[in-house]
Amino acid sequence: MALFVTTLLLAGCGGSPKPPAKRAAQETKDLKDVPMPDVWKVLFDTSKGSFVAEIHKDWAPLGAGRFWKLVNMGFFNDTRIYRYRRDFIVQFGLNGDPQVNAMWNSMPIDDDPVKQKNVAGAISFAQAGKNSRRTQLFVNLKDNPELDRQGFAPIGKITLGMDVFEKLYSGYGEWNPPGQGPKADLIVTQGNAYLDRDFPRLDKIIRAKALR
């Protein structure tokens, strides 16, 4: 049973992109000259409280760089924490707008070597094979050494608010398949509309902001 499902690469449907995707592309372009600090922090405000992630560029430079862009363009604002596997991981990182998901899914990044361990509190990008990281991330709820061997490279760690993850709603169970929770492909293609309709008790990331 695969731990992480492949996010879809959505083909364009012709014509000009709608405003959300166009805005995201412009914001990403505008960030190209903004230097990423070697170590930086992100404050996540959620529906169950706040937590802080400390990101280390030297742990996984490509992953840290992608995360820097996503945070600074507001990608995680008003998104859902859609996967909670107790005593394993919490996963998030799909946008509420399907067109924004489509844009980022067309831009995977190469793998980073695994320099740090997936211990409790470590944050890593989800992936589904070689060079497949895009926008989804997970926080380890316990030490998961098998993920080190599978090539999941931590980009940072939770330094404040780890208790928030124990408060998140987990009643829907593992995502589908194999569980009865949300389906990743429908999150990609329908966004918040799908999650809010069929899984209204999921907790939310209200905003994520880099601390300067």
Buried (B, 14 or more C-beta within 10 A) or exposed (E): EEBBBBBBEBEEEEEEBEEBBEBBBEBBEEBEEEEBEEEBBBBBBBBBBEBBBBBBBEBBBBBBBBBBBBBBBBBBBEBBBBBBBEEBBBBBBBBBBBBBBBBBBEEBBEBBEBEBBBBBBBBBBBBBEEEBBBBBBBBBBEBBEEBBEEBBBBBBBBEEBBEBBEEBBBEBBBBBEEEEBBBBBBBBBBBBEBBBEBBEEBBBBBBBBBEE
